[in-house]
Amino acid sequence: MHAVALKILILVLLACVIGSLFTSFFFLFKDVDVPESRRALYALGIRIAFAAALMLVIFYGLYTGQLGLGAPWHNT
């Protein structure tokens, strides 16, 4: 996988984590009158899956060397 594609995938997964978090926040307030609703829990479960995928992609990028210290002042 190319380094640019890996960084785009990381940004997409991060956006999915944040989107799922706000979705569960919305469901938490929308379903206040329905105590048996589990939509907020499902959205938080999806957030955990996205966060795990994000961590795996970051670890893959660090392991393959596509992510890491790329600052101009860093001697490689």
mmJSON file of the N, C-alpha and C atoms, coordinates in Angstrom:
{"data_MODEL":{"atom_site":{
"group_PDB":["ATOM","ATOM","ATOM","ATOM","ATOM","ATOM","ATOM","ATOM","ATOM","ATOM","ATOM","ATOM","ATOM","ATOM","ATOM","ATOM","ATOM","ATOM","ATOM","ATOM","ATOM","ATOM","ATOM","ATOM","ATOM","ATOM","ATOM","ATOM","ATOM","ATOM","ATOM","ATOM","ATOM","ATOM","ATOM","ATOM","ATOM","ATOM","ATOM","ATOM","ATOM","ATOM","ATOM","ATOM","ATOM","ATOM","ATOM","ATOM","ATOM","ATOM","ATOM","ATOM","ATOM","ATOM","ATOM","ATOM","ATOM","ATOM","ATOM","ATOM","ATOM","ATOM","ATOM","ATOM","ATOM","ATOM","ATOM","ATOM","ATOM","ATOM","ATOM","ATOM","ATOM","ATOM","ATOM","ATOM","ATOM","ATOM","ATOM","ATOM","ATOM","ATOM","ATOM","ATOM","ATOM","ATOM","ATOM","ATOM","ATOM","ATOM","ATOM","ATOM","ATOM","ATOM","ATOM","ATOM","ATOM","ATOM","ATOM","ATOM","ATOM","ATOM","ATOM","ATOM","ATOM","ATOM","ATOM","ATOM","ATOM","ATOM","ATOM","ATOM","ATOM","ATOM","ATOM","ATOM","ATOM","ATOM","ATOM","ATOM","ATOM","ATOM","ATOM","ATOM","ATOM","ATOM","ATOM","ATOM","ATOM","ATOM","ATOM","ATOM","ATOM","ATOM","ATOM","ATOM","ATOM","ATOM","ATOM","ATOM","ATOM","ATOM","ATOM","ATOM","ATOM","ATOM","ATOM","ATOM","ATOM","ATOM","ATOM","ATOM","ATOM","ATOM","ATOM","ATOM","ATOM","ATOM","ATOM","ATOM","ATOM","ATOM","ATOM","ATOM","ATOM","ATOM","ATOM","ATOM","ATOM","ATOM","ATOM","ATOM","ATOM","ATOM","ATOM","ATOM","ATOM","ATOM","ATOM","ATOM","ATOM","ATOM","ATOM","ATOM","ATOM","ATOM","ATOM","ATOM","ATOM","ATOM","ATOM","ATOM","ATOM","ATOM","ATOM","ATOM","ATOM","ATOM","ATOM","ATOM","ATOM","ATOM","ATOM","ATOM","ATOM","ATOM","ATOM","ATOM","ATOM","ATOM","ATOM","ATOM","ATOM","ATOM","ATOM","ATOM","ATOM","ATOM","ATOM","ATOM","ATOM","ATOM","ATOM","ATOM","ATOM","ATOM","ATOM","ATOM"],
"id":[1,2,3,4,5,6,7,8,9,10,11,12,13,14,15,16,17,18,19,20,21,22,23,24,25,26,27,28,29,30,31,32,33,34,35,36,37,38,39,40,41,42,43,44,45,46,47,48,49,50,51,52,53,54,55,56,57,58,59,60,61,62,63,64,65,66,67,68,69,70,71,72,73,74,75,76,77,78,79,80,81,82,83,84,85,86,87,88,89,90,91,92,93,94,95,96,97,98,99,100,101,102,103,104,105,106,107,108,109,110,111,112,113,114,115,116,117,118,119,120,121,122,123,124,125,126,127,128,129,130,131,132,133,134,135,136,137,138,139,140,141,142,143,144,145,146,147,148,149,150,151,152,153,154,155,156,157,158,159,160,161,162,163,164,165,166,167,168,169,170,171,172,173,174,175,176,177,178,179,180,181,182,183,184,185,186,187,188,189,190,191,192,193,194,195,196,197,198,199,200,201,202,203,204,205,206,207,208,209,210,211,212,213,214,215,216,217,218,219,220,221,222,223,224,225,226,227,228],
"type_symbol":["N","C","C","N","C","C","N","C","C","N","C","C","N","C","C","N","C","C","N","C","C","N","C","C","N","C","C","N","C","C","N","C","C","N","C","C","N","C","C","N","C","C","N","C","C","N","C","C","N","C","C","N","C","C","N","C","C","N","C","C","N","C","C","N","C","C","N","C","C","N","C","C","N","C","C","N","C","C","N","C","C","N","C","C","N","C","C","N","C","C","N","C","C","N","C","C","N","C","C","N","C","C","N","C","C","N","C","C","N","C","C","N","C","C","N","C","C","N","C","C","N","C","C","N","C","C","N","C","C","N","C","C","N","C","C","N","C","C","N","C","C","N","C","C","N","C","C","N","C","C","N","C","C","N","C","C","N","C","C","N","C","C","N","C","C","N","C","C","N","C","C","N","C","C","N","C","C","N","C","C","N","C","C","N","C","C","N","C","C","N","C","C","N","C","C","N","C","C","N","C","C","N","C","C","N","C","C","N","C","C","N","C","C","N","C","C","N","C","C","N","C","C","N","C","C","N","C","C"],
"label_atom_id":["N","CA","C","N","CA","C","N","CA","C","N","CA","C","N","CA","C","N","CA","C","N","CA","C","N","CA","C","N","CA","C","N","CA","C","N","CA","C","N","CA","C","N","CA","C","N","CA","C","N","CA","C","N","CA","C","N","CA","C","N","CA","C","N","CA","C","N","CA","C","N","CA","C","N","CA","C","N","CA","C","N","CA","C","N","CA","C","N","CA","C","N","CA","C","N","CA","C","N","CA","C","N","CA","C","N","CA","C","N","CA","C","N","CA","C","N","CA","C","N","CA","C","N","CA","C","N","CA","C","N","CA","C","N","CA","C","N","CA","C","N","CA","C","N","CA","C","N","CA","C","N","CA","C","N","CA","C","N","CA","C","N","CA","C","N","CA","C","N","CA","C","N","CA","C","N","CA","C","N","CA","C","N","CA","C","N","CA","C","N","CA","C","N","CA","C","N","CA","C","N","CA","C","N","CA","C","N","CA","C","N","CA","C","N","CA","C","N","CA","C","N","CA","C","N","CA","C","N","CA","C","N","CA","C","N","CA","C","N","CA","C","N","CA","C","N","CA","C","N","CA","C","N","CA","C","N","CA","C","N","CA","C","N","CA","C"],
"label_alt_id":[null,null,null,null,null,null,null,null,null,null,null,null,null,null,null,null,null,null,null,null,null,null,null,null,null,null,null,null,null,null,null,null,null,null,null,null,null,null,null,null,null,null,null,null,null,null,null,null,null,null,null,null,null,null,null,null,null,null,null,null,null,null,null,null,null,null,null,null,null,null,null,null,null,null,null,null,null,null,null,null,null,null,null,null,null,null,null,null,null,null,null,null,null,null,null,null,null,null,null,null,null,null,null,null,null,null,null,null,null,null,null,null,null,null,null,null,null,null,null,null,null,null,null,null,null,null,null,null,null,null,null,null,null,null,null,null,null,null,null,null,null,null,null,null,null,null,null,null,null,null,null,null,null,null,null,null,null,null,null,null,null,null,null,null,null,null,null,null,null,null,null,null,null,null,null,null,null,null,null,null,null,null,null,null,null,null,null,null,null,null,null,null,null,null,null,null,null,null,null,null,null,null,null,null,null,null,null,null,null,null,null,null,null,null,null,null,null,null,null,null,null,null,null,null,null,null,null,null],
"label_comp_id":["MET","MET","MET","HIS","HIS","HIS","ALA","ALA","ALA","VAL","VAL","VAL","ALA","ALA","ALA","LEU","LEU","LEU","LYS","LYS","LYS","ILE","ILE","ILE","LEU","LEU","LEU","ILE","ILE","ILE","LEU","LEU","LEU","VAL","VAL","VAL","LEU","LEU","LEU","LEU","LEU","LEU","ALA","ALA","ALA","CYS","CYS","CYS","VAL","VAL","VAL","ILE","ILE","ILE","GLY","GLY","GLY","SER","SER","SER","LEU","LEU","LEU","PHE","PHE","PHE","THR","THR","THR","SER","SER","SER","PHE","PHE","PHE","PHE","PHE","PHE","PHE","PHE","PHE","LEU","LEU","LEU","PHE","PHE","PHE","LYS","LYS","LYS","ASP","ASP","ASP","VAL","VAL","VAL","ASP","ASP","ASP","VAL","VAL","VAL","PRO","PRO","PRO","GLU","GLU","GLU","SER","SER","SER","ARG","ARG","ARG","ARG","ARG","ARG","ALA","ALA","ALA","LEU","LEU","LEU","TYR","TYR","TYR","ALA","ALA","ALA","LEU","LEU","LEU","GLY","GLY","GLY","ILE","ILE","ILE","ARG","ARG","ARG","ILE","ILE","ILE","ALA","ALA","ALA","PHE","PHE","PHE","ALA","ALA","ALA","ALA","ALA","ALA","ALA","ALA","ALA","LEU","LEU","LEU","MET","MET","MET","LEU","LEU","LEU","VAL","VAL","VAL","ILE","ILE","ILE","PHE","PHE","PHE","TYR","TYR","TYR","GLY","GLY","GLY","LEU","LEU","LEU","TYR","TYR","TYR","THR","THR","THR","GLY","GLY","GLY","GLN","GLN","GLN","LEU","LEU","LEU","GLY","GLY","GLY","LEU","LEU","LEU","GLY","GLY","GLY","ALA","ALA","ALA","PRO","PRO","PRO","TRP","TRP","TRP","HIS","HIS","HIS","ASN","ASN","ASN","THR","THR","THR"],
"label_asym_id":["A","A","A","A","A","A","A","A","A","A","A","A","A","A","A","A","A","A","A","A","A","A","A","A","A","A","A","A","A","A","A","A","A","A","A","A","A","A","A","A","A","A","A","A","A","A","A","A","A","A","A","A","A","A","A","A","A","A","A","A","A","A","A","A","A","A","A","A","A","A","A","A","A","A","A","A","A","A","A","A","A","A","A","A","A","A","A","A","A","A","A","A","A","A","A","A","A","A","A","A","A","A","A","A","A","A","A","A","A","A","A","A","A","A","A","A","A","A","A","A","A","A","A","A","A","A","A","A","A","A","A","A","A","A","A","A","A","A","A","A","A","A","A","A","A","A","A","A","A","A","A","A","A","A","A","A","A","A","A","A","A","A","A","A","A","A","A","A","A","A","A","A","A","A","A","A","A","A","A","A","A","A","A","A","A","A","A","A","A","A","A","A","A","A","A","A","A","A","A","A","A","A","A","A","A","A","A","A","A","A","A","A","A","A","A","A","A","A","A","A","A","A","A","A","A","A","A","A"],
"label_entity_id":["1","1","1","1","1","1","1","1","1","1","1","1","1","1","1","1","1","1","1","1","1","1","1","1","1","1","1","1","1","1","1","1","1","1","1","1","1","1","1","1","1","1","1","1","1","1","1","1","1","1","1","1","1","1","1","1","1","1","1","1","1","1","1","1","1","1","1","1","1","1","1","1","1","1","1","1","1","1","1","1","1","1","1","1","1","1","1","1","1","1","1","1","1","1","1","1","1","1","1","1","1","1","1","1","1","1","1","1","1","1","1","1","1","1","1","1","1","1","1","1","1","1","1","1","1","1","1","1","1","1","1","1","1","1","1","1","1","1","1","1","1","1","1","1","1","1","1","1","1","1","1","1","1","1","1","1","1","1","1","1","1","1","1","1","1","1","1","1","1","1","1","1","1","1","1","1","1","1","1","1","1","1","1","1","1","1","1","1","1","1","1","1","1","1","1","1","1","1","1","1","1","1","1","1","1","1","1","1","1","1","1","1","1","1","1","1","1","1","1","1","1","1","1","1","1","1","1","1"],
"label_seq_id":[1,1,1,2,2,2,3,3,3,4,4,4,5,5,5,6,6,6,7,7,7,8,8,8,9,9,9,10,10,10,11,11,11,12,12,12,13,13,13,14,14,14,15,15,15,16,16,16,17,17,17,18,18,18,19,19,19,20,20,20,21,21,21,22,22,22,23,23,23,24,24,24,25,25,25,26,26,26,27,27,27,28,28,28,29,29,29,30,30,30,31,31,31,32,32,32,33,33,33,34,34,34,35,35,35,36,36,36,37,37,37,38,38,38,39,39,39,40,40,40,41,41,41,42,42,42,43,43,43,44,44,44,45,45,45,46,46,46,47,47,47,48,48,48,49,49,49,50,50,50,51,51,51,52,52,52,53,53,53,54,54,54,55,55,55,56,56,56,57,57,57,58,58,58,59,59,59,60,60,60,61,61,61,62,62,62,63,63,63,64,64,64,65,65,65,66,66,66,67,67,67,68,68,68,69,69,69,70,70,70,71,71,71,72,72,72,73,73,73,74,74,74,75,75,75,76,76,76],
"pdbx_PDB_ins_code":[null,null,null,null,null,null,null,null,null,null,null,null,null,null,null,null,null,null,null,null,null,null,null,null,null,null,null,null,null,null,null,null,null,null,null,null,null,null,null,null,null,null,null,null,null,null,null,null,null,null,null,null,null,null,null,null,null,null,null,null,null,null,null,null,null,null,null,null,null,null,null,null,null,null,null,null,null,null,null,null,null,null,null,null,null,null,null,null,null,null,null,null,null,null,null,null,null,null,null,null,null,null,null,null,null,null,null,null,null,null,null,null,null,null,null,null,null,null,null,null,null,null,null,null,null,null,null,null,null,null,null,null,null,null,null,null,null,null,null,null,null,null,null,null,null,null,null,null,null,null,null,null,null,null,null,null,null,null,null,null,null,null,null,null,null,null,null,null,null,null,null,null,null,null,null,null,null,null,null,null,null,null,null,null,null,null,null,null,null,null,null,null,null,null,null,null,null,null,null,null,null,null,null,null,null,null,null,null,null,null,null,null,null,null,null,null,null,null,null,null,null,null,null,null,null,null,null,null],
"Cartn_x":[0.85,0.0,0.895,0.55,1.319,1.103,2.091,2.035,0.907,0.644,-0.435,-1.786,-1.955,-3.209,-3.401,-2.309,-2.381,-2.811,-2.291,-2.673,-4.122,-4.578,-5.986,-6.89,-6.492,-7.268,-7.33,-6.247,-6.237,-7.194,-7.198,-8.121,-9.578,-9.855,-11.222,-11.673,-10.813,-11.173,-11.356,-10.536,-10.697,-12.023,-12.397,-13.684,-14.841,-14.69,-15.725,-15.852,-14.746,-14.785,-15.519,-15.187,-15.825,-17.295,-17.615,-19.003,-19.84,-19.292,-20.017,-20.209,-19.233,-19.355,-20.48,-20.549,-21.624,-22.978,-22.999,-24.25,-24.781,-23.908,-24.359,-24.809,-24.152,-24.568,-25.961,-26.227,-27.54,-28.602,-28.305,-29.265,-29.514,-28.508,-28.664,-29.733,-29.76,-30.751,-32.076,-32.041,-33.28,-34.116,-33.467,-34.176,-34.326,-34.374,-34.497,-35.85,-36.884,-38.214,-38.397,-37.443,-37.539,-36.398,-36.644,-35.535,-35.004,-35.792,-35.31,-34.544,-34.379,-33.637,-32.143,-31.519,-30.091,-29.279,-29.848,-29.143,-27.843,-27.844,-26.619,-25.54,-25.921,-24.948,-24.383,-25.229,-24.754,-23.798,-24.115,-23.229,-21.884,-21.894,-20.633,-19.838,-20.546,-19.867,-19.209,-19.872,-19.294,-18.082,-18.158,-17.015,-15.805,-16.041,-14.939,-14.317,-15.145,-14.62,-13.789,-14.272,-13.507,-12.199,-12.244,-11.026,-10.005,-10.483,-9.568,-8.954,-9.767,-9.245,-8.237,-8.505,-7.581,-6.251,-6.3,-5.057,-4.274,-4.974,-4.299,-3.622,-4.299,-3.715,-2.491,-2.57,-1.422,-0.249,-0.531,0.545,1.153,0.313,0.823,1.742,1.318,2.132,3.454,3.438,4.686,5.582,4.988,5.762,6.434,5.726,6.292,7.179,7.166,8.005,7.373,6.108,5.435,5.019,4.861,4.583,5.759,6.003,7.088,7.663,8.917,9.585,9.977,9.236,9.505,9.756,10.093,10.344,11.672,11.771,12.987,14.224,14.047,15.197,15.602,14.845,15.16,16.166,17.263,18.275,17.873,17.639,17.238,18.38],
"Cartn_y":[-1.176,0.0,1.239,2.189,3.422,4.291,5.085,5.887,6.918,7.484,8.484,7.808,6.629,5.895,5.483,5.136,4.769,5.963,7.123,8.323,8.707,8.527,8.805,7.83,6.553,5.549,5.885,6.385,6.786,7.947,8.915,10.052,9.617,8.696,8.203,7.444,6.591,5.854,6.788,7.818,8.79,9.534,9.894,10.546,9.609,8.328,7.351,7.204,7.214,7.14,8.349,9.528,10.744,10.78,10.373,10.334,9.361,8.205,7.229,7.725,8.444,9.006,10.043,10.909,11.899,11.252,10.163,9.452,8.857,8.246,7.68,8.781,9.931,11.068,11.544,11.573,11.971,10.964,9.662,8.634,8.643,8.995,9.038,10.051,11.198,12.211,11.997,11.409,11.188,10.075,9.055,7.903,7.964,9.152,9.276,8.765,8.822,8.359,6.868,6.233,4.812,4.082,3.608,3.025,1.714,0.994,-0.273,-0.103,1.12,1.369,1.152,0.467,0.167,0.789,1.784,2.385,3.064,3.7,4.359,3.318,2.19,1.135,0.541,0.351,-0.179,0.794,2.075,3.076,3.127,2.945,2.917,1.653,0.546,-0.679,-0.529,0.156,0.426,1.339,2.284,3.172,2.383,1.406,0.579,-0.205,-0.71,-1.444,-0.525,0.687,1.638,2.026,2.195,2.547,1.41,0.171,-0.971,-1.05,-0.816,-0.819,0.307,1.465,2.592,2.254,1.621,1.248,0.218,-0.741,-1.738,-1.106,-0.156,0.515,1.337,2.008,2.79,1.872,0.764,-0.183,-0.772,-1.057,-1.564,-0.537,0.726,1.78,1.977,1.862,1.978,0.769,-0.416,-1.643,-1.681,-1.233,-1.255,-0.049,0.932,2.105,3.189,3.036,4.056,5.242,5.022,6.107,6.169,7.316,7.42,8.816,8.883,10.167,10.667,11.618,12.151,13.639,14.171,15.602,15.935,17.121,17.469,17.527,17.807,17.907,16.554,15.497,14.167,13.48,13.035,12.337,10.886,10.472,9.078,8.235],
"Cartn_z":[0.0,0.0,0.0,-0.79,-0.92,0.316,0.696,1.915,1.875,0.711,0.604,0.795,0.211,0.378,1.833,2.499,3.905,4.76,4.463,5.217,4.952,3.726,3.412,4.146,4.19,4.921,6.408,6.967,8.377,8.608,7.713,7.857,7.728,6.804,6.627,7.874,8.409,9.616,10.806,10.901,11.979,11.849,10.634,10.41,10.763,10.475,10.825,12.335,13.053,14.515,15.08,14.601,15.095,14.706,13.483,13.04,13.852,14.156,14.966,16.389,16.911,18.252,18.31,17.313,17.29,17.015,16.243,16.006,17.3,18.083,19.352,20.312,20.272,21.094,20.684,19.38,18.875,19.311,19.167,19.556,21.064,21.826,23.274,23.665,23.023,23.347,22.623,21.44,20.695,21.327,21.858,22.403,23.916,24.486,25.937,26.418,25.586,25.964,25.714,25.042,24.711,25.434,26.659,27.423,26.855,26.057,25.497,24.189,23.733,22.503,22.737,21.81,21.924,20.785,20.128,18.995,19.419,20.578,21.048,21.341,21.917,22.198,20.914,19.922,18.646,17.964,18.033,17.432,18.16,19.472,20.207,19.894,19.655,19.239,17.883,16.983,15.664,15.809,16.733,16.98,17.469,18.317,18.804,17.654,16.75,15.593,14.695,14.46,13.654,14.341,15.653,16.395,16.344,16.433,16.335,14.942,13.917,12.55,12.353,12.931,12.846,13.504,14.658,15.333,14.524,13.929,13.101,11.889,11.258,10.093,10.506,11.641,12.11,12.452,13.131,13.455,12.191,11.188,9.917,9.26,9.262,8.667,9.378,10.699,11.448,11.23,11.16,10.978,9.601,8.57,7.226,6.94,7.816,7.623,6.771,6.408,5.61,6.458,7.736,8.686,9.643,10.164,11.135,11.147,11.477,11.599,10.215,9.722,8.403,8.41,9.572,9.678,8.989,8.382,7.662,8.547,9.839,10.726,11.307,11.012,11.53,10.593,11.147,10.34,10.182,8.947,8.712,8.274],
"occupancy":[1.0,1.0,1.0,1.0,1.0,1.0,1.0,1.0,1.0,1.0,1.0,1.0,1.0,1.0,1.0,1.0,1.0,1.0,1.0,1.0,1.0,1.0,1.0,1.0,1.0,1.0,1.0,1.0,1.0,1.0,1.0,1.0,1.0,1.0,1.0,1.0,1.0,1.0,1.0,1.0,1.0,1.0,1.0,1.0,1.0,1.0,1.0,1.0,1.0,1.0,1.0,1.0,1.0,1.0,1.0,1.0,1.0,1.0,1.0,1.0,1.0,1.0,1.0,1.0,1.0,1.0,1.0,1.0,1.0,1.0,1.0,1.0,1.0,1.0,1.0,1.0,1.0,1.0,1.0,1.0,1.0,1.0,1.0,1.0,1.0,1.0,1.0,1.0,1.0,1.0,1.0,1.0,1.0,1.0,1.0,1.0,1.0,1.0,1.0,1.0,1.0,1.0,1.0,1.0,1.0,1.0,1.0,1.0,1.0,1.0,1.0,1.0,1.0,1.0,1.0,1.0,1.0,1.0,1.0,1.0,1.0,1.0,1.0,1.0,1.0,1.0,1.0,1.0,1.0,1.0,1.0,1.0,1.0,1.0,1.0,1.0,1.0,1.0,1.0,1.0,1.0,1.0,1.0,1.0,1.0,1.0,1.0,1.0,1.0,1.0,1.0,1.0,1.0,1.0,1.0,1.0,1.0,1.0,1.0,1.0,1.0,1.0,1.0,1.0,1.0,1.0,1.0,1.0,1.0,1.0,1.0,1.0,1.0,1.0,1.0,1.0,1.0,1.0,1.0,1.0,1.0,1.0,1.0,1.0,1.0,1.0,1.0,1.0,1.0,1.0,1.0,1.0,1.0,1.0,1.0,1.0,1.0,1.0,1.0,1.0,1.0,1.0,1.0,1.0,1.0,1.0,1.0,1.0,1.0,1.0,1.0,1.0,1.0,1.0,1.0,1.0,1.0,1.0,1.0,1.0,1.0,1.0,1.0,1.0,1.0,1.0,1.0,1.0],
"B_iso_or_equiv":[0.0,0.0,0.0,0.0,0.0,0.0,0.0,0.0,0.0,0.0,0.0,0.0,0.0,0.0,0.0,0.0,0.0,0.0,0.0,0.0,0.0,0.0,0.0,0.0,0.0,0.0,0.0,0.0,0.0,0.0,0.0,0.0,0.0,0.0,0.0,0.0,0.0,0.0,0.0,0.0,0.0,0.0,0.0,0.0,0.0,0.0,0.0,0.0,0.0,0.0,0.0,0.0,0.0,0.0,0.0,0.0,0.0,0.0,0.0,0.0,0.0,0.0,0.0,0.0,0.0,0.0,0.0,0.0,0.0,0.0,0.0,0.0,0.0,0.0,0.0,0.0,0.0,0.0,0.0,0.0,0.0,0.0,0.0,0.0,0.0,0.0,0.0,0.0,0.0,0.0,0.0,0.0,0.0,0.0,0.0,0.0,0.0,0.0,0.0,0.0,0.0,0.0,0.0,0.0,0.0,0.0,0.0,0.0,0.0,0.0,0.0,0.0,0.0,0.0,0.0,0.0,0.0,0.0,0.0,0.0,0.0,0.0,0.0,0.0,0.0,0.0,0.0,0.0,0.0,0.0,0.0,0.0,0.0,0.0,0.0,0.0,0.0,0.0,0.0,0.0,0.0,0.0,0.0,0.0,0.0,0.0,0.0,0.0,0.0,0.0,0.0,0.0,0.0,0.0,0.0,0.0,0.0,0.0,0.0,0.0,0.0,0.0,0.0,0.0,0.0,0.0,0.0,0.0,0.0,0.0,0.0,0.0,0.0,0.0,0.0,0.0,0.0,0.0,0.0,0.0,0.0,0.0,0.0,0.0,0.0,0.0,0.0,0.0,0.0,0.0,0.0,0.0,0.0,0.0,0.0,0.0,0.0,0.0,0.0,0.0,0.0,0.0,0.0,0.0,0.0,0.0,0.0,0.0,0.0,0.0,0.0,0.0,0.0,0.0,0.0,0.0,0.0,0.0,0.0,0.0,0.0,0.0,0.0,0.0,0.0,0.0,0.0,0.0],
"pdbx_formal_charge":[null,null,null,null,null,null,null,null,null,null,null,null,null,null,null,null,null,null,null,null,null,null,null,null,null,null,null,null,null,null,null,null,null,null,null,null,null,null,null,null,null,null,null,null,null,null,null,null,null,null,null,null,null,null,null,null,null,null,null,null,null,null,null,null,null,null,null,null,null,null,null,null,null,null,null,null,null,null,null,null,null,null,null,null,null,null,null,null,null,null,null,null,null,null,null,null,null,null,null,null,null,null,null,null,null,null,null,null,null,null,null,null,null,null,null,null,null,null,null,null,null,null,null,null,null,null,null,null,null,null,null,null,null,null,null,null,null,null,null,null,null,null,null,null,null,null,null,null,null,null,null,null,null,null,null,null,null,null,null,null,null,null,null,null,null,null,null,null,null,null,null,null,null,null,null,null,null,null,null,null,null,null,null,null,null,null,null,null,null,null,null,null,null,null,null,null,null,null,null,null,null,null,null,null,null,null,null,null,null,null,null,null,null,null,null,null,null,null,null,null,null,null,null,null,null,null,null,null],
"auth_seq_id":[1,1,1,2,2,2,3,3,3,4,4,4,5,5,5,6,6,6,7,7,7,8,8,8,9,9,9,10,10,10,11,11,11,12,12,12,13,13,13,14,14,14,15,15,15,16,16,16,17,17,17,18,18,18,19,19,19,20,20,20,21,21,21,22,22,22,23,23,23,24,24,24,25,25,25,26,26,26,27,27,27,28,28,28,29,29,29,30,30,30,31,31,31,32,32,32,33,33,33,34,34,34,35,35,35,36,36,36,37,37,37,38,38,38,39,39,39,40,40,40,41,41,41,42,42,42,43,43,43,44,44,44,45,45,45,46,46,46,47,47,47,48,48,48,49,49,49,50,50,50,51,51,51,52,52,52,53,53,53,54,54,54,55,55,55,56,56,56,57,57,57,58,58,58,59,59,59,60,60,60,61,61,61,62,62,62,63,63,63,64,64,64,65,65,65,66,66,66,67,67,67,68,68,68,69,69,69,70,70,70,71,71,71,72,72,72,73,73,73,74,74,74,75,75,75,76,76,76],
"auth_comp_id":["MET","MET","MET","HIS","HIS","HIS","ALA","ALA","ALA","VAL","VAL","VAL","ALA","ALA","ALA","LEU","LEU","LEU","LYS","LYS","LYS","ILE","ILE","ILE","LEU","LEU","LEU","ILE","ILE","ILE","LEU","LEU","LEU","VAL","VAL","VAL","LEU","LEU","LEU","LEU","LEU","LEU","ALA","ALA","ALA","CYS","CYS","CYS","VAL","VAL","VAL","ILE","ILE","ILE","GLY","GLY","GLY","SER","SER","SER","LEU","LEU","LEU","PHE","PHE","PHE","THR","THR","THR","SER","SER","SER","PHE","PHE","PHE","PHE","PHE","PHE","PHE","PHE","PHE","LEU","LEU","LEU","PHE","PHE","PHE","LYS","LYS","LYS","ASP","ASP","ASP","VAL","VAL","VAL","ASP","ASP","ASP","VAL","VAL","VAL","PRO","PRO","PRO","GLU","GLU","GLU","SER","SER","SER","ARG","ARG","ARG","ARG","ARG","ARG","ALA","ALA","ALA","LEU","LEU","LEU","TYR","TYR","TYR","ALA","ALA","ALA","LEU","LEU","LEU","GLY","GLY","GLY","ILE","ILE","ILE","ARG","ARG","ARG","ILE","ILE","ILE","ALA","ALA","ALA","PHE","PHE","PHE","ALA","ALA","ALA","ALA","ALA","ALA","ALA","ALA","ALA","LEU","LEU","LEU","MET","MET","MET","LEU","LEU","LEU","VAL","VAL","VAL","ILE","ILE","ILE","PHE","PHE","PHE","TYR","TYR","TYR","GLY","GLY","GLY","LEU","LEU","LEU","TYR","TYR","TYR","THR","THR","THR","GLY","GLY","GLY","GLN","GLN","GLN","LEU","LEU","LEU","GLY","GLY","GLY","LEU","LEU","LEU","GLY","GLY","GLY","ALA","ALA","ALA","PRO","PRO","PRO","TRP","TRP","TRP","HIS","HIS","HIS","ASN","ASN","ASN","THR","THR","THR"],
"auth_asym_id":["A","A","A","A","A","A","A","A","A","A","A","A","A","A","A","A","A","A","A","A","A","A","A","A","A","A","A","A","A","A","A","A","A","A","A","A","A","A","A","A","A","A","A","A","A","A","A","A","A","A","A","A","A","A","A","A","A","A","A","A","A","A","A","A","A","A","A","A","A","A","A","A","A","A","A","A","A","A","A","A","A","A","A","A","A","A","A","A","A","A","A","A","A","A","A","A","A","A","A","A","A","A","A","A","A","A","A","A","A","A","A","A","A","A","A","A","A","A","A","A","A","A","A","A","A","A","A","A","A","A","A","A","A","A","A","A","A","A","A","A","A","A","A","A","A","A","A","A","A","A","A","A","A","A","A","A","A","A","A","A","A","A","A","A","A","A","A","A","A","A","A","A","A","A","A","A","A","A","A","A","A","A","A","A","A","A","A","A","A","A","A","A","A","A","A","A","A","A","A","A","A","A","A","A","A","A","A","A","A","A","A","A","A","A","A","A","A","A","A","A","A","A","A","A","A","A","A","A"],
"auth_atom_id":["N","CA","C","N","CA","C","N","CA","C","N","CA","C","N","CA","C","N","CA","C","N","CA","C","N","CA","C","N","CA","C","N","CA","C","N","CA","C","N","CA","C","N","CA","C","N","CA","C","N","CA","C","N","CA","C","N","CA","C","N","CA","C","N","CA","C","N","CA","C","N","CA","C","N","CA","C","N","CA","C","N","CA","C","N","CA","C","N","CA","C","N","CA","C","N","CA","C","N","CA","C","N","CA","C","N","CA","C","N","CA","C","N","CA","C","N","CA","C","N","CA","C","N","CA","C","N","CA","C","N","CA","C","N","CA","C","N","CA","C","N","CA","C","N","CA","C","N","CA","C","N","CA","C","N","CA","C","N","CA","C","N","CA","C","N","CA","C","N","CA","C","N","CA","C","N","CA","C","N","CA","C","N","CA","C","N","CA","C","N","CA","C","N","CA","C","N","CA","C","N","CA","C","N","CA","C","N","CA","C","N","CA","C","N","CA","C","N","CA","C","N","CA","C","N","CA","C","N","CA","C","N","CA","C","N","CA","C","N","CA","C","N","CA","C","N","CA","C","N","CA","C","N","CA","C","N","CA","C","N","CA","C","N","CA","C"],
"pdbx_PDB_model_num":[1,1,1,1,1,1,1,1,1,1,1,1,1,1,1,1,1,1,1,1,1,1,1,1,1,1,1,1,1,1,1,1,1,1,1,1,1,1,1,1,1,1,1,1,1,1,1,1,1,1,1,1,1,1,1,1,1,1,1,1,1,1,1,1,1,1,1,1,1,1,1,1,1,1,1,1,1,1,1,1,1,1,1,1,1,1,1,1,1,1,1,1,1,1,1,1,1,1,1,1,1,1,1,1,1,1,1,1,1,1,1,1,1,1,1,1,1,1,1,1,1,1,1,1,1,1,1,1,1,1,1,1,1,1,1,1,1,1,1,1,1,1,1,1,1,1,1,1,1,1,1,1,1,1,1,1,1,1,1,1,1,1,1,1,1,1,1,1,1,1,1,1,1,1,1,1,1,1,1,1,1,1,1,1,1,1,1,1,1,1,1,1,1,1,1,1,1,1,1,1,1,1,1,1,1,1,1,1,1,1,1,1,1,1,1,1,1,1,1,1,1,1,1,1,1,1,1,1]
}}}
